[in-house]
Amino acid sequence: MQIAVTRGDSRVTPIDPAQFDDFDFHDGDRLAVLPAREAAKLPVTWGDRHVEISPGRAIRVPEQWKLFDFRTFRIPVHLITLTGAGPETLDLIGGAHLRNYENQMGLFPGMNFVDVGCGIGRDAFQLMDYLSPEGRYLGIDVTRDSIVWCQRHITPRDPRFSFHHFDAVNELYNPFGRRRTSDFRLPLPDASVDRIGLASVFTHLLEDEVLHYMREFRRVLKPDGRVHASFFLYSQAALQAARSAGTTAWAATFLHRLSKGVYANDPAYPRGAVAYDEETMRRLMQEAGLATDRPFVKGAWSGLFGDEAEEGQDAVILRRA
Ligand SMILES: C[S@@+](CC[C@H](N)C(=O)[O-])C[C@H]1O[C@@H](n2cnc3c(N)ncnc32)[C@H](O)[C@@H]1O
């Protein structure tokens, strides 16, 4: 298989998929996986075609390579899109995440921060100005292309920031993933982490995956550590409100029951959007040895909370029980 690159009116020599990470794509290059008949069999998510190069190494090939200039970085737009929003809101939403973390779990500049499901580093960009020289950030994600980009562009400029890939399967973010989320331990010693953020990540995880991460959080959190995890809180009232006042670009119906208290919006892509009812979220945190000191953060997604909404999704703030 090869990747054809068209720049302006001319075709650049086709590249081997193994060269993809190192190839100097230009803003505006158009990409096509060849031969087309083979390419048609490959999974496509968010318009990107997934090509497996070797076990544990798959790439996302967008139809067009576009770059967004942001704070001296040039970020591939197709990787920004995976956050669920576009380049124009990258700064705005990242800033809102930090404010929510600050208000709801507290942050401090010397903290050891872990960003699970960090994507293209939307929150890392914000933390660059916030962390002190002693502060540390670790980003974890199953989207290999985003992690490779962050490792190559963020870490060399700011070694306080490191990034780690988990090759766990997710039908939308990592369809060629060879292992399961529960196969991975956070690459951190016990009781070493001050703060953990998961911005719109439990919304893409199944019950066993949430429980596994919670158990890992219990292990790595310091005694006074905190976790901020946003999620969709399932209730009949929220779903009823979502029909008339919902704020998601997609219709939030959560009609498909995956397990007791866990619902998917789209059975074809269950991890596309997953919701948890209160009883299940509380049971999972208890099973993992975690607790919360405050009511769930009220999300705006369903419209249920009107002006009382505190952020886009609902969220839970966790500590060691
Ligand atoms: C909606 S995006 C949010 C990205 C980032 N938190 C942000 O706000 O910009 C969800 C992210 O979760 C990641 N993800 C999905 N399943 C995961 C898993 N099992 N472990 C870690 N990250 C995962 C996806 O690859 C994606 O980057």
The ligand as a Gaussian input file, in Angstrom:
#p B3LYP/6-31G(d) Opt

LIG

0 1
 C      -13.175000      14.056000      22.991000
 S      -11.472000      13.701000      22.958000
 C      -10.881000      14.768000      24.236000
 C       -9.404000      15.035000      24.128000
 C       -8.829000      15.965000      25.211000
 N       -9.133000      15.508000      26.542000
 C       -9.328000      17.365000      25.005000
 O      -10.226000      17.793000      25.727000
 O       -8.845000      18.013000      24.079000
 C      -11.384000      12.098000      23.717000
 C       -9.975000      11.542000      23.794000
 O       -9.985000      10.324000      24.551000
 C       -9.053000       9.445000      23.948000
 N       -9.340000       8.066000      24.383000
 C      -10.310000       7.235000      23.958000
 N      -10.231000       6.053000      24.595000
 C       -9.190000       6.143000      25.453000
 C       -8.594000       5.254000      26.406000
 N       -9.064000       4.026000      26.574000
 N       -7.535000       5.699000      27.114000
 C       -7.046000       6.953000      26.927000
 N       -7.558000       7.823000      26.046000
 C       -8.613000       7.441000      25.317000
 C       -9.226000       9.692000      22.467000
 O       -8.162000       9.201000      21.719000
 C       -9.359000      11.206000      22.439000
 O       -8.110000      11.836000      22.324000

